[in-house]
Amino acid sequence: MTGTNIVFAEVLDKEPSLFSVWATFLTVGILGYLLCRFRWWLVGIVVPVALVLSVVWLSELLDPFVGPAMWNESRSYVLQSYAAMLISVALPCIGALLQRRHRIIRARAVS
């Protein structure tokens, strides 16, 4: 093995893979979107779940020792983690808004 192939992982080898971060937050976001498209008021249940997961993960990203080390090791990992958290909260809200809008349009068409 040559010196150019050596990977120095100090922090991220102890953290969940980026795939598992995306899988977790996308699952919550997509399920939340589908639930909120069915019943808009479920946003009051789904968004707090997504927020709790986000706060737990944020506590790791914002840790005074681990956070800067993660940033120095892979900025992409940290930025994609933030994007995944945002999507997990935004998708259920979008689903609820679309369901509400559809319901209002349907009510106007009937009357």
N, C-alpha and C positions, 0 to 999 in steps of 0.2 A: 504494500500500500504506500503510495507516495504522500508527501506532506500536504499536497493540495486536496487530497480526498479526506483528510481528517476533519471531523466536525466537532467543535467544542460547544457542548450544550451544558450550561450550568444550571439553568432554572427550568426551561421549557420541557426538559425530559422528565420532570416531576409533575408537570401540569397535564390536564386533559388535552388530547390532540385537537387540532383545529377542526377536524372532521366531527369529533364528538361534541364540540361546542356548537357548531352549526346544526348538527342533527338535533340536539336538545332544543335549541331556541327555535329552529324552523318547525319542529314538531309542535311545540306549544303554539307558535304563531299560526300555522296552518289549521290545526284543530280549533283554535280560537276563532279564526276567520270563518270556518265552516259552521261552528256552533252559533256564532253571532249573525251569520246570514240566515239561520233558521229562526232564531229568537234574539232580537236586538238587545234585550235586557240581560242576556248572559254575559255581556261585556263587563258587567259589575262583578262577575265571578272570575272570568278568564284573565282580565287585565291584572287584578291583584296577584294571581298566581304567577303571571309573567314578571310582574314587578318584584315579587319575592325572589324568584330565580335570578333576576338581574341584580338585585341588591347583594345576594350571596356571591355572585361572580364578581361584582364590582368590588366587594371587600377584598378579594384576591388581587384584582388589578390595581387597586389603590393602596395596597399595603405598602408602608413606607420602605420596606426592605425588598419585597418580592416585585412590586410594581415597576420600579425603575430598572431592576435587573431584567425583567421581561421586556421592557421597552428597548433597552440597549441590545438585547439579544435578537428580538424580532418585532419591529414596529408593525409589520403586517399582521402578526398574530393579535396584537393588542387592538389595532384598528378594526380588524374583522370581528373581534369579540364585541366591540361596541356596536358595530353594524348588526350583528346577530341579535343583540339585546334590543336594539331599536326596532328591528323587524318583528320580534316576538310580541312587542307591545302595540306596534302600529297595525299589524294585520287584523287582529280582532276589532280594533276601532274602525278600520275601513269596512270590515264586514258588517258591523252594526250600523254604520252610516248608510251603506248601500241597502240594507234591509229596511231601515226606516224610510229612506227615500222611495224605495219600491212600494212600500205600504202606503205612503202619502199619495203617490201618483195613482195607485190602484183605487184609493178612496175617492179621489177627485173624478176618476173616470166613471165610477158608479153613480155619483150624485150629479 
